[in-house]
Amino acid sequence: EYGKQWYQRRVRADQVDFYTGSKTEDVILRREERPAEIQEAYPDIDKLERFGKYVAAILPKYVQDVRITSTKELEILIHPEGIVPVMGMLKDHTNAQFKALMEITANDVPGREYRFELVYCLLSHHYNSRCIVKTYTDELTPVDSLTPLFKSADWGEREVWDMYGVYFAGHPDLRRILTDYGFQGHPQRKDFPLTGFSEVRYDNELARIVYEPVEVAQEFRKFDLDTPWELFPKHREAPEHLITEGGEGEKKE
């Protein structure tokens, strides 16, 4: 009752209450006299270059290269043994504070000695800055897990293990996360067949899901059974019947 009386005392005939349709006295319009300044140069390339050189000077044993990409992002290329020291420095150092590991992904280039390139994307809320750390490995060499440093690395490393087969040493629960438990192979590898090895269907008689070898219903007629990645010479050497005298990737007539 007291609140209602207090509100009625505020009502006046010259101003409108936007919530109830009645008129009040306390509608205030504020006009911004000086608009906010927009920073044109973001991110600051000079600061990113200086920070990259700073990291390379602190950890010369592990940092192999520092570069600015065409999208104005800082990339730090490191040795696989330095993944924990470098990431720990980027997280805890006062001038870095990259405390958020946004994502982990990988790239498969079968033609390389170390075919897998691991990509870690970091974010510093304190400095409003991003950083990408890259390293490399092969099918048999494990990489140290970052779960002790970043909790978000748990599912990211499981996904890379599931899709590419990169093993992370020290991970508390390294198992598949996207594919089924009985899945064989790693789908994101370039040598993995596009059709896969098995197919899934529901069996009405058994009343459950069953796994069967892949059977292509359509008859093969003049299909080029080579993997489509053969057309990219940077990923794998092209077959001889696809190489012409003028270059690679064009079929002979």
Salt bridges, closest charged atoms under 4 A:
ASP14 OD2 - ARG12 NH2 2.20
ASP26 OD2 - ARG10 NH2 2.45
GLU37 OE2 - ARG34 NH2 3.02
GLU75 OE1 - ARG67 NE 2.85
GLU75 OE2 - LYS134 NZ 3.15
ASP108 OD2 - ARG115 NH2 2.73
GLU139 OE2 - ARG115 NH1 2.95
ASP154 OD1 - HIS171 NE2 3.01
GLU157 OE1 - HIS171 NE2 3.91
ASP162 OD1 - ARG176 NH1 2.52
ASP173 OD2 - ARG175 NE 2.80
ASP191 OD2 - ARG115 NH1 3.53
ASP203 OD2 - ARG201 NH2 3.51
GLU212 OE2 - ARG201 NH2 2.76
GLU219 OE1 - ARG221 NH2 3.46
ASP226 OD2 - HIS241 NE2 3.24
GLU230 OE2 - ARG236 NE 3.99
